[in-house]
Amino acid sequence: MKKILLAGMCAVMAAVTLASCSGGNKNDIWDWESEPKAEGRGVTLNVYNWGEYISDGSEGSLDVNAAFTHITGIDVNYKMFDTNESMYALISAGAADYDVIIPSDYMIGKMANEGLLAELNFDNIPNFKYIDPQFRNMSYDPENKYTVPYLWGTVCIFYNKTMVDEADLDQGWDLLWNEKYSGNILMFDNQRDAFAIALKKLGYSMNTTNKAELDEAAAELKKQKPLLQGYVMDQIYDKMGNDEAALGPYYAGDASIMATENENIGFLIPEEGTNKFVDAMCIPKSSEHKAEAEEYINFMCRTEIALANADFVCYATPHTEAKKLLDPEISENPIYYPSNEVLDKAELFIAYPDEINKYMDSLWMDLKK
């Protein structure tokens, strides 16, 4: 693979030819169908995860949920969400019964503070031993009572090489406010990510609780709004893949998918710093199948399964043994596994106090109206 690492005063870029993270034959990882099939146990686990965020059997990949049912006899009802906020709204309202959920760091902290998560019995999760110590006892779960890390990554800017001038790539987060690309800029359709970018553009922490700084960030987002083609989440795949937009921020793990759809897509991590996020497996306190949910989490931490998920999804894995088995074109790629220099400038979101959450919500609703 050809790697070109470009650095400027305001940007750290990875202009790379990306190896595909999906499409490997399932038997290359684990031929689970050759294993003895367990008898059904009359239990169905309700699992709630992000969209496109598990090896699901497509493109010749390993079907994680089917393998779990085959090996354990426990059925899986698998549903997907598109934002932490939509997931939280459902769980906190008691509108659905889920046994395993996979939120992001700051939302985990919020849910733990509100008593929505069950403490894990790690005796039922022996494969936790494979989780890299740097991903344990993190700020959102300092005593590691509630979580097992699933995947992690950073936020970067995706851009179309045929639509964005190379000379502009050193502008950092300011690039998303460049009037030259008016009508061709995309922005996150969730307040935490959007405010984080505006705050970092202004030189503030992504975790500020200073209302005056949040007001400044809201003002920046209002300046940006007339330049936008739209606010998006997973819609960015089609927009960037079909040359319908010039640039937008998104999660670095999706670089392979975007590059597969359109070879003209490049990626950069702004020099000012970015968000480092961790998505982790949790059990809602309302779960009626806690032991089986812990069995599912332990299964997800099997080396074969962690490898299959990291290989298919392309987000970075905290699983030490799975990372060793990844294609070096992935594990050594600075978009998926950034350097310590980049990570030293990255911030992990904290759980905001209710007052700040409500304040940011009001600013966001005012922006979106």
MILUM-844669 format. One record per residue (C-alpha): x, y, z; residue number from 1. Coordinates in pm, whole numbers, m for minus. Each point is the difference from the previous one (the first is absolute). Layout:
BEGIN
<node><u>X</u><v>Y</v><w>Z</w><vodren>NUM</vodren></node>
...
//
This chain:
BEGIN
<node><u>0</u><v>0</v><w>0</w><vodren>1</vodren></node>
<node><u>116</u><v>349</v><w>m75</w><vodren>2</vodren></node>
<node><u>m5</u><v>235</v><w>297</w><vodren>3</vodren></node>
<node><u>49</u><v>374</v><w>m19</w><vodren>4</vodren></node>
<node><u>m4</u><v>190</v><w>329</w><vodren>5</vodren></node>
<node><u>m31</u><v>375</v><w>m55</w><vodren>6</vodren></node>
<node><u>45</u><v>247</v><w>283</w><vodren>7</vodren></node>
<node><u>m61</u><v>372</v><w>m4</w><vodren>8</vodren></node>
<node><u>m25</u><v>268</v><w>265</w><vodren>9</vodren></node>
<node><u>m373</u><v>m53</v><w>34</w><vodren>10</vodren></node>
<node><u>m62</u><v>m356</v><w>m112</w><vodren>11</vodren></node>
<node><u>114</u><v>m354</v><w>42</w><vodren>12</vodren></node>
<node><u>m114</u><v>m190</v><w>m305</w><vodren>13</vodren></node>
<node><u>6</u><v>m361</v><w>m102</w><vodren>14</vodren></node>
<node><u>m27</u><v>m23</v><w>m377</w><vodren>15</vodren></node>
<node><u>9</u><v>m374</v><w>m33</w><vodren>16</vodren></node>
<node><u>m111</u><v>m285</v><w>m216</w><vodren>17</vodren></node>
<node><u>m217</u><v>m184</v><w>247</w><vodren>18</vodren></node>
<node><u>m21</u><v>m373</v><w>27</w><vodren>19</vodren></node>
<node><u>m353</u><v>m133</v><w>11</w><vodren>20</vodren></node>
<node><u>m102</u><v>m99</v><w>351</w><vodren>21</vodren></node>
<node><u>m286</u><v>m225</v><w>m107</w><vodren>22</vodren></node>
<node><u>m58</u><v>m286</v><w>m233</w><vodren>23</vodren></node>
<node><u>239</u><v>m252</v><w>156</w><vodren>24</vodren></node>
<node><u>m125</u><v>m359</v><w>m10</w><vodren>25</vodren></node>
<node><u>m159</u><v>m101</v><w>330</w><vodren>26</vodren></node>
<node><u>189</u><v>m330</v><w>2</w><vodren>27</vodren></node>
<node><u>327</u><v>192</v><w>0</w><vodren>28</vodren></node>
<node><u>m91</u><v>118</v><w>350</w><vodren>29</vodren></node>
<node><u>m217</u><v>m276</v><w>145</w><vodren>30</vodren></node>
<node><u>m220</u><v>m265</v><w>m158</w><vodren>31</vodren></node>
<node><u>m262</u><v>14</v><w>273</w><vodren>32</vodren></node>
<node><u>m251</u><v>m209</v><w>m196</w><vodren>33</vodren></node>
<node><u>225</u><v>m303</v><w>43</w><vodren>34</vodren></node>
<node><u>m33</u><v>29</v><w>379</w><vodren>35</vodren></node>
<node><u>m269</u><v>m201</v><w>188</w><vodren>36</vodren></node>
<node><u>m333</u><v>181</v><w>m3</w><vodren>37</vodren></node>
<node><u>m144</u><v>77</v><w>342</w><vodren>38</vodren></node>
<node><u>m360</u><v>m76</v><w>86</w><vodren>39</vodren></node>
<node><u>m231</u><v>300</v><w>21</w><vodren>40</vodren></node>
<node><u>m26</u><v>148</v><w>348</w><vodren>41</vodren></node>
<node><u>m326</u><v>188</v><w>m45</w><vodren>42</vodren></node>
<node><u>169</u><v>336</v><w>54</w><vodren>43</vodren></node>
<node><u>15</u><v>291</v><w>m242</w><vodren>44</vodren></node>
<node><u>246</u><v>280</v><w>64</w><vodren>45</vodren></node>
<node><u>m95</u><v>345</v><w>m122</w><vodren>46</vodren></node>
<node><u>319</u><v>170</v><w>m123</w><vodren>47</vodren></node>
<node><u>13</u><v>370</v><w>m95</w><vodren>48</vodren></node>
<node><u>302</u><v>119</v><w>m197</w><vodren>49</vodren></node>
<node><u>102</u><v>263</v><w>m253</w><vodren>50</vodren></node>
<node><u>m84</u><v>m59</v><w>m366</w><vodren>51</vodren></node>
<node><u>262</u><v>m180</v><w>m213</w><vodren>52</vodren></node>
<node><u>194</u><v>m82</v><w>315</w><vodren>53</vodren></node>
<node><u>35</u><v>m378</v><w>20</w><vodren>54</vodren></node>
<node><u>122</u><v>m279</v><w>m226</w><vodren>55</vodren></node>
<node><u>m333</u><v>m121</v><w>m135</w><vodren>56</vodren></node>
<node><u>75</u><v>m270</v><w>m257</w><vodren>57</vodren></node>
<node><u>m16</u><v>230</v><w>m302</w><vodren>58</vodren></node>
<node><u>282</u><v>5</v><w>m256</w><vodren>59</vodren></node>
<node><u>121</u><v>m337</v><w>126</w><vodren>60</vodren></node>
<node><u>59</u><v>126</v><w>354</w><vodren>61</vodren></node>
<node><u>m61</u><v>m192</v><w>320</w><vodren>62</vodren></node>
<node><u>m358</u><v>33</v><w>128</w><vodren>63</vodren></node>
<node><u>62</u><v>81</v><w>366</w><vodren>64</vodren></node>
<node><u>m357</u><v>m25</v><w>124</w><vodren>65</vodren></node>
<node><u>m69</u><v>m322</v><w>m188</w><vodren>66</vodren></node>
<node><u>322</u><v>m148</v><w>141</w><vodren>67</vodren></node>
<node><u>m103</u><v>101</v><w>354</w><vodren>68</vodren></node>
<node><u>m337</u><v>m171</v><w>m38</w><vodren>69</vodren></node>
<node><u>162</u><v>m311</v><w>m152</w><vodren>70</vodren></node>
<node><u>251</u><v>m33</v><w>285</w><vodren>71</vodren></node>
<node><u>m222</u><v>97</v><w>296</w><vodren>72</vodren></node>
<node><u>m360</u><v>m72</v><w>m102</w><vodren>73</vodren></node>
<node><u>m95</u><v>359</v><w>87</w><vodren>74</vodren></node>
<node><u>m189</u><v>192</v><w>m267</w><vodren>75</vodren></node>
<node><u>84</u><v>361</v><w>m84</w><vodren>76</vodren></node>
<node><u>m244</u><v>275</v><w>m93</w><vodren>77</vodren></node>
<node><u>236</u><v>261</v><w>m144</w><vodren>78</vodren></node>
<node><u>m106</u><v>362</v><w>m48</w><vodren>79</vodren></node>
<node><u>195</u><v>310</v><w>m104</w><vodren>80</vodren></node>
<node><u>7</u><v>368</v><w>99</w><vodren>81</vodren></node>
<node><u>162</u><v>299</v><w>m171</w><vodren>82</vodren></node>
<node><u>81</u><v>235</v><w>291</w><vodren>83</vodren></node>
<node><u>76</u><v>m36</v><w>370</w><vodren>84</vodren></node>
<node><u>m283</u><v>240</v><w>70</w><vodren>85</vodren></node>
<node><u>m265</u><v>m209</v><w>m178</w><vodren>86</vodren></node>
<node><u>120</u><v>m311</v><w>182</w><vodren>87</vodren></node>
<node><u>m7</u><v>181</v><w>335</w><vodren>88</vodren></node>
<node><u>m349</u><v>136</v><w>m58</w><vodren>89</vodren></node>
<node><u>m134</u><v>m350</v><w>m56</w><vodren>90</vodren></node>
<node><u>176</u><v>m162</v><w>296</w><vodren>91</vodren></node>
<node><u>m62</u><v>280</v><w>249</w><vodren>92</vodren></node>
<node><u>m370</u><v>12</v><w>m85</w><vodren>93</vodren></node>
<node><u>m35</u><v>m375</v><w>50</w><vodren>94</vodren></node>
<node><u>m144</u><v>m20</v><w>m349</w><vodren>95</vodren></node>
<node><u>192</u><v>m318</v><w>m89</w><vodren>96</vodren></node>
<node><u>167</u><v>m289</v><w>181</w><vodren>97</vodren></node>
<node><u>361</u><v>m54</v><w>m102</w><vodren>98</vodren></node>
<node><u>256</u><v>m234</v><w>153</w><vodren>99</vodren></node>
<node><u>320</u><v>127</v><w>m163</w><vodren>100</vodren></node>
<node><u>60</u><v>354</v><w>m123</w><vodren>101</vodren></node>
<node><u>312</u><v>157</v><w>m149</w><vodren>102</vodren></node>
<node><u>5</u><v>375</v><w>71</w><vodren>103</vodren></node>
<node><u>293</u><v>239</v><w>m21</w><vodren>104</vodren></node>
<node><u>211</u><v>124</v><w>291</w><vodren>105</vodren></node>
<node><u>m185</u><v>318</v><w>103</w><vodren>106</vodren></node>
<node><u>m339</u><v>m169</v><w>m27</w><vodren>107</vodren></node>
<node><u>123</u><v>m288</v><w>212</w><vodren>108</vodren></node>
<node><u>100</u><v>249</v><w>269</w><vodren>109</vodren></node>
<node><u>m342</u><v>165</v><w>m16</w><vodren>110</vodren></node>
<node><u>m188</u><v>m329</v><w>18</w><vodren>111</vodren></node>
<node><u>215</u><v>m126</v><w>287</w><vodren>112</vodren></node>
<node><u>m59</u><v>322</v><w>194</w><vodren>113</vodren></node>
<node><u>m375</u><v>m41</v><w>m50</w><vodren>114</vodren></node>
<node><u>1</u><v>m360</v><w>123</w><vodren>115</vodren></node>
<node><u>m97</u><v>m147</v><w>m338</w><vodren>116</vodren></node>
<node><u>284</u><v>m253</v><w>m23</w><vodren>117</vodren></node>
<node><u>56</u><v>m328</v><w>183</w><vodren>118</vodren></node>
<node><u>333</u><v>m82</v><w>160</w><vodren>119</vodren></node>
<node><u>171</u><v>m280</v><w>m188</w><vodren>120</vodren></node>
<node><u>107</u><v>m331</v><w>154</w><vodren>121</vodren></node>
<node><u>341</u><v>m39</v><w>m157</w><vodren>122</vodren></node>
<node><u>16</u><v>m364</v><w>114</w><vodren>123</vodren></node>
<node><u>m238</u><v>m55</v><w>m292</w><vodren>124</vodren></node>
<node><u>227</u><v>197</v><w>m237</w><vodren>125</vodren></node>
<node><u>342</u><v>m171</v><w>24</w><vodren>126</vodren></node>
<node><u>95</u><v>121</v><w>m348</w><vodren>127</vodren></node>
<node><u>25</u><v>350</v><w>145</w><vodren>128</vodren></node>
<node><u>364</u><v>m95</v><w>59</w><vodren>129</vodren></node>
<node><u>63</u><v>75</v><w>m368</w><vodren>130</vodren></node>
<node><u>m103</u><v>366</v><w>29</w><vodren>131</vodren></node>
<node><u>301</u><v>231</v><w>m15</w><vodren>132</vodren></node>
<node><u>55</u><v>155</v><w>347</w><vodren>133</vodren></node>
<node><u>0</u><v>350</v><w>m152</w><vodren>134</vodren></node>
<node><u>m372</u><v>m51</v><w>m75</w><vodren>135</vodren></node>
<node><u>m93</u><v>m103</v><w>353</w><vodren>136</vodren></node>
<node><u>m110</u><v>230</v><w>285</w><vodren>137</vodren></node>
<node><u>m56</u><v>285</v><w>m241</w><vodren>138</vodren></node>
<node><u>m150</u><v>333</v><w>102</w><vodren>139</vodren></node>
<node><u>m356</u><v>m101</v><w>m90</w><vodren>140</vodren></node>
<node><u>24</u><v>m314</v><w>220</w><vodren>141</vodren></node>
<node><u>294</u><v>61</v><w>236</w><vodren>142</vodren></node>
<node><u>m57</u><v>m313</v><w>210</w><vodren>143</vodren></node>
<node><u>m85</u><v>m212</v><w>m305</w><vodren>144</vodren></node>
<node><u>m330</u><v>m112</v><w>147</w><vodren>145</vodren></node>
<node><u>m224</u><v>31</v><w>m304</w><vodren>146</vodren></node>
<node><u>192</u><v>m42</v><w>m324</w><vodren>147</vodren></node>
<node><u>210</u><v>m213</v><w>m229</w><vodren>148</vodren></node>
<node><u>153</u><v>200</v><w>m288</w><vodren>149</vodren></node>
<node><u>m115</u><v>m110</v><w>m344</w><vodren>150</vodren></node>
<node><u>167</u><v>226</v><w>m259</w><vodren>151</vodren></node>
<node><u>158</u><v>345</v><w>m4</w><vodren>152</vodren></node>
<node><u>107</u><v>267</v><w>m245</w><vodren>153</vodren></node>
<node><u>38</u><v>367</v><w>m78</w><vodren>154</vodren></node>
<node><u>m190</u><v>261</v><w>m199</w><vodren>155</vodren></node>
<node><u>157</u><v>122</v><w>m323</w><vodren>156</vodren></node>
<node><u>m96</u><v>210</v><w>m301</w><vodren>157</vodren></node>
<node><u>m92</u><v>m188</v><w>m316</w><vodren>158</vodren></node>
<node><u>56</u><v>195</v><w>m323</w><vodren>159</vodren></node>
<node><u>m34</u><v>m56</v><w>m374</w><vodren>160</vodren></node>
<node><u>339</u><v>47</v><w>m165</w><vodren>161</vodren></node>
<node><u>m162</u><v>120</v><w>m325</w><vodren>162</vodren></node>
<node><u>m210</u><v>264</v><w>177</w><vodren>163</vodren></node>
<node><u>228</u><v>133</v><w>275</w><vodren>164</vodren></node>
<node><u>321</u><v>189</v><w>m77</w><vodren>165</vodren></node>
<node><u>308</u><v>m163</v><w>152</w><vodren>166</vodren></node>
<node><u>120</u><v>344</v><w>110</w><vodren>167</vodren></node>
<node><u>m301</u><v>23</v><w>233</w><vodren>168</vodren></node>
<node><u>75</u><v>m321</v><w>187</w><vodren>169</vodren></node>
<node><u>212</u><v>177</v><w>261</w><vodren>170</vodren></node>
<node><u>m296</u><v>202</v><w>131</w><vodren>171</vodren></node>
<node><u>m93</u><v>m251</v><w>268</w><vodren>172</vodren></node>
<node><u>m359</u><v>21</v><w>124</w><vodren>173</vodren></node>
<node><u>m31</u><v>339</v><w>m176</w><vodren>174</vodren></node>
<node><u>m29</u><v>m199</v><w>m323</w><vodren>175</vodren></node>
<node><u>m360</u><v>m81</v><w>95</w><vodren>176</vodren></node>
<node><u>m76</u><v>372</v><w>1</w><vodren>177</vodren></node>
<node><u>172</u><v>81</v><w>m332</w><vodren>178</vodren></node>
<node><u>m246</u><v>195</v><w>m215</w><vodren>179</vodren></node>
<node><u>166</u><v>m135</v><w>m315</w><vodren>180</vodren></node>
<node><u>m179</u><v>m330</v><w>67</w><vodren>181</vodren></node>
<node><u>m338</u><v>149</v><w>83</w><vodren>182</vodren></node>
<node><u>m279</u><v>m245</v><w>m76</w><vodren>183</vodren></node>
<node><u>242</u><v>m292</v><w>2</w><vodren>184</vodren></node>
<node><u>79</u><v>m24</v><w>372</w><vodren>185</vodren></node>
<node><u>m156</u><v>m261</v><w>229</w><vodren>186</vodren></node>
<node><u>m20</u><v>19</v><w>380</w><vodren>187</vodren></node>
<node><u>m81</u><v>m244</v><w>279</w><vodren>188</vodren></node>
<node><u>m367</u><v>m25</v><w>81</w><vodren>189</vodren></node>
<node><u>55</u><v>m32</v><w>373</w><vodren>190</vodren></node>
<node><u>78</u><v>277</v><w>242</w><vodren>191</vodren></node>
<node><u>291</u><v>m152</v><w>191</w><vodren>192</vodren></node>
<node><u>215</u><v>m63</v><w>m309</w><vodren>193</vodren></node>
<node><u>m100</u><v>326</v><w>m168</w><vodren>194</vodren></node>
<node><u>69</u><v>214</v><w>308</w><vodren>195</vodren></node>
<node><u>329</u><v>m183</v><w>58</w><vodren>196</vodren></node>
<node><u>127</u><v>101</v><w>m343</w><vodren>197</vodren></node>
<node><u>m107</u><v>362</v><w>43</w><vodren>198</vodren></node>
<node><u>161</u><v>14</v><w>345</w><vodren>199</vodren></node>
<node><u>327</u><v>m144</v><w>m126</w><vodren>200</vodren></node>
<node><u>m7</u><v>246</v><w>m293</w><vodren>201</vodren></node>
<node><u>m19</u><v>279</v><w>260</w><vodren>202</vodren></node>
<node><u>287</u><v>m145</v><w>200</w><vodren>203</vodren></node>
<node><u>m216</u><v>m123</v><w>288</w><vodren>204</vodren></node>
<node><u>m30</u><v>m344</v><w>157</w><vodren>205</vodren></node>
<node><u>m262</u><v>m227</v><w>m152</w><vodren>206</vodren></node>
<node><u>m113</u><v>m61</v><w>359</w><vodren>207</vodren></node>
<node><u>m45</u><v>359</v><w>112</w><vodren>208</vodren></node>
<node><u>m277</u><v>73</v><w>247</w><vodren>209</vodren></node>
<node><u>40</u><v>374</v><w>m47</w><vodren>210</vodren></node>
<node><u>m331</u><v>129</v><w>m138</w><vodren>211</vodren></node>
<node><u>167</u><v>302</v><w>m160</w><vodren>212</vodren></node>
<node><u>226</u><v>m235</v><w>m198</w><vodren>213</vodren></node>
<node><u>m299</u><v>m212</v><w>m99</w><vodren>214</vodren></node>
<node><u>m174</u><v>318</v><w>m117</w><vodren>215</vodren></node>
<node><u>303</u><v>81</v><w>m216</w><vodren>216</vodren></node>
<node><u>m8</u><v>m351</v><w>m145</w><vodren>217</vodren></node>
<node><u>m371</u><v>38</v><w>m77</w><vodren>218</vodren></node>
<node><u>76</u><v>328</v><w>m177</w><vodren>219</vodren></node>
<node><u>264</u><v>m178</v><w>m210</w><vodren>220</vodren></node>
<node><u>m247</u><v>m271</v><w>m93</w><vodren>221</vodren></node>
<node><u>m253</u><v>265</v><w>m102</w><vodren>222</vodren></node>
<node><u>264</u><v>158</v><w>m225</w><vodren>223</vodren></node>
<node><u>62</u><v>m340</v><w>m153</w><vodren>224</vodren></node>
<node><u>m365</u><v>m92</v><w>m53</w><vodren>225</vodren></node>
<node><u>m55</u><v>204</v><w>m324</w><vodren>226</vodren></node>
<node><u>307</u><v>m172</v><w>m150</w><vodren>227</vodren></node>
<node><u>m129</u><v>m350</v><w>65</w><vodren>228</vodren></node>
<node><u>m157</u><v>m240</v><w>m241</w><vodren>229</vodren></node>
<node><u>m146</u><v>m168</v><w>305</w><vodren>230</vodren></node>
<node><u>38</u><v>m163</v><w>340</w><vodren>231</vodren></node>
<node><u>63</u><v>m374</v><w>m37</w><vodren>232</vodren></node>
<node><u>94</u><v>m318</v><w>177</w><vodren>233</vodren></node>
<node><u>15</u><v>m322</v><w>m205</w><vodren>234</vodren></node>
<node><u>m124</u><v>194</v><w>m306</w><vodren>235</vodren></node>
<node><u>360</u><v>113</v><w>m42</w><vodren>236</vodren></node>
<node><u>78</u><v>m335</v><w>m166</w><vodren>237</vodren></node>
<node><u>m223</u><v>75</v><w>m298</w><vodren>238</vodren></node>
<node><u>82</u><v>370</v><w>m11</w><vodren>239</vodren></node>
<node><u>377</u><v>m47</v><w>m10</w><vodren>240</vodren></node>
<node><u>m12</u><v>m325</v><w>m195</w><vodren>241</vodren></node>
<node><u>m201</u><v>156</v><w>m283</w><vodren>242</vodren></node>
<node><u>201</u><v>325</v><w>m26</w><vodren>243</vodren></node>
<node><u>m299</u><v>190</v><w>138</w><vodren>244</vodren></node>
<node><u>202</u><v>185</v><w>265</w><vodren>245</vodren></node>
<node><u>354</u><v>132</v><w>30</w><vodren>246</vodren></node>
<node><u>74</u><v>m54</v><w>367</w><vodren>247</vodren></node>
<node><u>m134</u><v>m84</v><w>341</w><vodren>248</vodren></node>
<node><u>104</u><v>m139</v><w>339</w><vodren>249</vodren></node>
<node><u>m58</u><v>m360</v><w>97</w><vodren>250</vodren></node>
<node><u>148</u><v>m293</v><w>187</w><vodren>251</vodren></node>
<node><u>338</u><v>m116</v><w>m129</w><vodren>252</vodren></node>
<node><u>m96</u><v>m367</v><w>7</w><vodren>253</vodren></node>
<node><u>m227</u><v>61</v><w>m298</w><vodren>254</vodren></node>
<node><u>293</u><v>102</v><w>m220</w><vodren>255</vodren></node>
<node><u>21</u><v>m341</v><w>m166</w><vodren>256</vodren></node>
<node><u>m370</u><v>m3</v><w>m87</w><vodren>257</vodren></node>
<node><u>17</u><v>349</v><w>m148</w><vodren>258</vodren></node>
<node><u>320</u><v>m70</v><w>m191</w><vodren>259</vodren></node>
<node><u>m155</u><v>m317</v><w>m143</w><vodren>260</vodren></node>
<node><u>m298</u><v>200</v><w>m122</w><vodren>261</vodren></node>
<node><u>211</u><v>282</v><w>m143</w><vodren>262</vodren></node>
<node><u>377</u><v>m10</v><w>m55</w><vodren>263</vodren></node>
<node><u>9</u><v>382</v><w>m3</w><vodren>264</vodren></node>
<node><u>m74</u><v>26</v><w>373</w><vodren>265</vodren></node>
<node><u>284</u><v>109</v><w>227</w><vodren>266</vodren></node>
<node><u>23</u><v>37</v><w>377</w><vodren>267</vodren></node>
<node><u>162</u><v>240</v><w>244</w><vodren>268</vodren></node>
<node><u>25</u><v>43</v><w>375</w><vodren>269</vodren></node>
<node><u>29</u><v>371</v><w>83</w><vodren>270</vodren></node>
<node><u>312</u><v>107</v><w>182</w><vodren>271</vodren></node>
<node><u>m204</u><v>180</v><w>269</w><vodren>272</vodren></node>
<node><u>m113</u><v>m335</v><w>131</w><vodren>273</vodren></node>
<node><u>m309</u><v>m216</v><w>m29</w><vodren>274</vodren></node>
<node><u>m238</u><v>m223</v><w>192</w><vodren>275</vodren></node>
<node><u>116</u><v>m345</v><w>104</w><vodren>276</vodren></node>
<node><u>m303</u><v>m215</v><w>75</w><vodren>277</vodren></node>
<node><u>m55</u><v>m340</v><w>155</w><vodren>278</vodren></node>
<node><u>m317</u><v>m203</v><w>m52</w><vodren>279</vodren></node>
<node><u>m53</u><v>m258</v><w>272</w><vodren>280</vodren></node>
<node><u>m234</u><v>m287</v><w>79</w><vodren>281</vodren></node>
<node><u>m236</u><v>54</v><w>294</w><vodren>282</vodren></node>
<node><u>m305</u><v>m164</v><w>152</w><vodren>283</vodren></node>
<node><u>m302</u><v>215</v><w>85</w><vodren>284</vodren></node>
<node><u>m117</u><v>m43</v><w>358</w><vodren>285</vodren></node>
<node><u>m341</u><v>m99</v><w>m137</w><vodren>286</vodren></node>
<node><u>140</u><v>m311</v><w>m176</w><vodren>287</vodren></node>
<node><u>m178</u><v>m323</v><w>92</w><vodren>288</vodren></node>
<node><u>284</u><v>m214</v><w>m139</w><vodren>289</vodren></node>
<node><u>310</u><v>141</v><w>166</w><vodren>290</vodren></node>
<node><u>199</u><v>m327</v><w>16</w><vodren>291</vodren></node>
<node><u>m72</u><v>m74</v><w>m365</w><vodren>292</vodren></node>
<node><u>89</u><v>360</v><w>m90</w><vodren>293</vodren></node>
<node><u>337</u><v>m46</v><w>173</w><vodren>294</vodren></node>
<node><u>42</u><v>m321</v><w>m199</w><vodren>295</vodren></node>
<node><u>m57</u><v>202</v><w>m317</w><vodren>296</vodren></node>
<node><u>255</u><v>264</v><w>106</w><vodren>297</vodren></node>
<node><u>253</u><v>m272</v><w>78</w><vodren>298</vodren></node>
<node><u>m63</u><v>m153</v><w>m342</w><vodren>299</vodren></node>
<node><u>61</u><v>339</v><w>m163</w><vodren>300</vodren></node>
<node><u>339</u><v>m2</v><w>176</w><vodren>301</vodren></node>
<node><u>107</u><v>m332</v><w>m150</w><vodren>302</vodren></node>
<node><u>303</u><v>62</v><w>m217</w><vodren>303</vodren></node>
<node><u>m171</u><v>m136</v><w>m312</w><vodren>304</vodren></node>
<node><u>m304</u><v>220</v><w>52</w><vodren>305</vodren></node>
<node><u>193</u><v>316</v><w>89</w><vodren>306</vodren></node>
<node><u>213</u><v>m58</v><w>m311</w><vodren>307</vodren></node>
<node><u>m306</u><v>m54</v><w>m220</w><vodren>308</vodren></node>
<node><u>m162</u><v>321</v><w>124</w><vodren>309</vodren></node>
<node><u>315</u><v>211</v><w>m34</w><vodren>310</vodren></node>
<node><u>70</u><v>m147</v><w>m345</w><vodren>311</vodren></node>
<node><u>m354</u><v>61</v><w>m124</w><vodren>312</vodren></node>
<node><u>m80</u><v>335</v><w>162</w><vodren>313</vodren></node>
<node><u>352</u><v>147</v><w>m26</w><vodren>314</vodren></node>
<node><u>m18</u><v>188</v><w>328</w><vodren>315</vodren></node>
<node><u>296</u><v>m45</v><w>237</w><vodren>316</vodren></node>
<node><u>m17</u><v>m291</v><w>241</w><vodren>317</vodren></node>
<node><u>103</u><v>15</v><w>369</w><vodren>318</vodren></node>
<node><u>48</u><v>m380</v><w>m12</w><vodren>319</vodren></node>
<node><u>373</u><v>m72</v><w>22</w><vodren>320</vodren></node>
<node><u>m1</u><v>m340</v><w>m172</w><vodren>321</vodren></node>
<node><u>m241</u><v>101</v><w>m278</w><vodren>322</vodren></node>
<node><u>213</u><v>302</v><w>m88</w><vodren>323</vodren></node>
<node><u>306</u><v>m225</v><w>m42</w><vodren>324</vodren></node>
<node><u>m192</u><v>m205</v><w>m258</w><vodren>325</vodren></node>
<node><u>m124</u><v>294</v><w>m208</w><vodren>326</vodren></node>
<node><u>148</u><v>70</v><w>m342</w><vodren>327</vodren></node>
<node><u>293</u><v>238</v><w>60</w><vodren>328</vodren></node>
<node><u>m147</u><v>226</v><w>m268</w><vodren>329</vodren></node>
<node><u>m276</u><v>64</v><w>253</w><vodren>330</vodren></node>
<node><u>178</u><v>m24</v><w>336</w><vodren>331</vodren></node>
<node><u>283</u><v>228</v><w>m119</w><vodren>332</vodren></node>
<node><u>m226</u><v>247</v><w>m179</w><vodren>333</vodren></node>
<node><u>8</u><v>346</v><w>168</w><vodren>334</vodren></node>
<node><u>m367</u><v>65</v><w>m74</w><vodren>335</vodren></node>
<node><u>m116</u><v>m309</v><w>193</w><vodren>336</vodren></node>
<node><u>281</u><v>m8</v><w>258</w><vodren>337</vodren></node>
<node><u>134</u><v>358</v><w>31</w><vodren>338</vodren></node>
<node><u>342</u><v>81</v><w>139</w><vodren>339</vodren></node>
<node><u>49</u><v>91</v><w>364</w><vodren>340</vodren></node>
<node><u>68</u><v>356</v><w>m116</w><vodren>341</vodren></node>
<node><u>m351</u><v>19</v><w>m145</w><vodren>342</vodren></node>
<node><u>m162</u><v>m180</v><w>294</w><vodren>343</vodren></node>
<node><u>171</u><v>230</v><w>250</w><vodren>344</vodren></node>
<node><u>m203</u><v>287</v><w>m150</w><vodren>345</vodren></node>
<node><u>m324</u><v>m198</v><w>m10</w><vodren>346</vodren></node>
<node><u>m272</u><v>32</v><w>264</w><vodren>347</vodren></node>
<node><u>m232</u><v>m266</v><w>134</w><vodren>348</vodren></node>
<node><u>m348</u><v>140</v><w>62</w><vodren>349</vodren></node>
<node><u>m110</u><v>27</v><w>362</w><vodren>350</vodren></node>
<node><u>m356</u><v>m36</v><w>126</w><vodren>351</vodren></node>
<node><u>m140</u><v>351</v><w>31</w><vodren>352</vodren></node>
<node><u>m202</u><v>105</v><w>307</w><vodren>353</vodren></node>
<node><u>m374</u><v>15</v><w>m67</w><vodren>354</vodren></node>
<node><u>7</u><v>379</v><w>3</w><vodren>355</vodren></node>
<node><u>257</u><v>11</v><w>m281</w><vodren>356</vodren></node>
<node><u>m175</u><v>m273</v><w>m197</w><vodren>357</vodren></node>
<node><u>m324</u><v>197</v><w>12</w><vodren>358</vodren></node>
<node><u>180</u><v>320</v><w>m92</w><vodren>359</vodren></node>
<node><u>168</u><v>m161</v><w>m300</w><vodren>360</vodren></node>
<node><u>m330</u><v>m160</v><w>m101</w><vodren>361</vodren></node>
<node><u>m166</u><v>342</v><w>m3</w><vodren>362</vodren></node>
<node><u>280</u><v>150</v><w>m209</w><vodren>363</vodren></node>
<node><u>m23</u><v>m291</v><w>m243</w><vodren>364</vodren></node>
<node><u>m377</u><v>23</v><w>m35</w><vodren>365</vodren></node>
<node><u>33</u><v>372</v><w>m65</w><vodren>366</vodren></node>
<node><u>262</u><v>m69</v><w>m267</w><vodren>367</vodren></node>
<node><u>m204</u><v>m269</v><w>m173</w><vodren>368</vodren></node>
<node><u>m335</u><v>179</v><w>m8</w><vodren>369</vodren></node>
//
